[in-house]
Amino acid sequence: MIQFLLNRELRTEHALDPNVTVLNYLREHVGKTGTKEGCASGDCGACTVVVGELDGDRVRYRTLNSCLTFVSSLHGKQLITVEDLKHQGKLHSVQQAMVDCHGSQCGFCTPGFIMSLFALQKNSSGYDKGQTMEALAGNLCRCTGYRPIIDAAEQACCQKQPDQFDAFESATVAQLQAIAPRETAELNSGDKRCLVPLTVADLADLYAANPEARLLAGGTDLALEVTQFHRELPVMIYVGHIEDMKRIEVTDKAIEIGAAAALSDCYEALSTEYPDFGELLHRFASLQIRNQGTLGGNIGNASPIGDAPPLLIALGAQIALRQGNTRRILPLQDYFLDYKVTARQEAEFIEKIIVPRKQANQAFRAYKVSKRLDDDISAVCAAFNLSIVDGVVTDARIAFGGMAAIPKRANACEAALVGSAWYPGVIERACEALGEDFTPLSDFRASKEYRLLTAQNLLRKFFLEQQSPEIETRVTAYA
């Protein structure tokens, strides 16, 4: 049984198919058809809903793609849809702003925009263009154009008014506290089930007993098997209620990130230590995806074009793996063996990611090349982590995504740099060495020639951005 709030209505589900998405639940089981299906892959934002979760004695609101969210992940939470915003016959202020600013034409995308604007208004203290663009980057419109929608965002944030969600927040907090998960839950339709453990130990036991189960964290990748490939997932284990796997801790030596921590929650720690990691996270899919997807999931799906693995490999990150009561630490670069093949053993799962803190003389930069700035997949993703002392490269870790069947270090390139002076001639030799490291493929994102040249040019770009008068003076004698 799982329980959640549909706005303020308590919903209890005993025998629902765990493969049902929130989108289909709303449209087919509840009759709320305001939420639309545009792509069923998390790209268009038409299905955007808002989920409320307890954050101390307040409710935290976040947007999600309902087409990629299984109903079981709503356990203990509040679901808000576009139908819930109008109150006592009066439009919500974000709805009124869309009307006033002529932000809707055909109207198909409008409910998704409304929900993104609602969450933006809830999470902002005024209008900020950058924050607005981030909030709306995962919503696509083919009719109106974005100017009137941005105008609506400005009006909604500048003329923010208390609403029914503010008025009922204390009551909502009490409701959420009453249904907060206290033991392992299960959604079982007979032939399909989803287990919802609360501790890492329970997860280890359940996974050992059900090694065929699919682990469900954010579900932004796993749900595609249902929505795009029309497969059924007989057994899932949802890890989103395991607090230890959502924890982010910064120690003297490392940033330790629970595998179930949402990418949005990883931002502050990673961007503070490595600003380029933060910049890349801003371009990691959409805000809806980042609110739901996890760093552990981005590693676990072993995609060769995942954005985070190249950066983590370049930083020398490790992962903590657990199988039953057995734990082991593995360098992330050793986790990926071949296309979609990893070193993970049966019933073993990623518990946390360990990212070393920045060291003196360490230069780290990351670059993502894609056809669109926002909400797009990399053609090439590059990460450079070099230590340069007195104009000489003393250490180098360079990794790429999109250049091989796995995220991979550029060993020959690194060897060409380490021990050499930091000057253009060495960079050109290192660029040639990239041809030894990688034989990329051509696909609809880029040709193999484009990928290799881009990788080489990103190394040149990194070199130019690291230049300074001091370094140039030191290495002149080597040129």
Secondary structure by P-SEA (a helix, b strand, c coil): cbbbbcccbbbbbccccccccaaaaaccccccccccccccccccccbbbbbbbbcccbbbbbccccccccccccccbbbbccccccccccccaaaaaaaaacccccccaaaaaaaaaaaaaaacccccaaaaaaaaccccccccccaaaaaaaaaaaaaccccccccaaaaaaaaaaaacccccccccccccbbbbbccaaaaaaaaaacccccccccccccccccccccccccbbbbccccccccbbbbcccccccccccccccccaaaaaacaaaaaaaaacccccccccccaaaaaaacccccccaaaaaaabbbbbbbcccbbbbbcccccccccccccccccccccbbbbbcccccbbbbbbbbccccccccccbbbbbbbbbccccccbbbbbbcccccccccaaaaaaacccccccaaaaaaaaaaaaaaccccccccccaaaaaaaaaaaaaaaaaaaccaaaaaaacccc
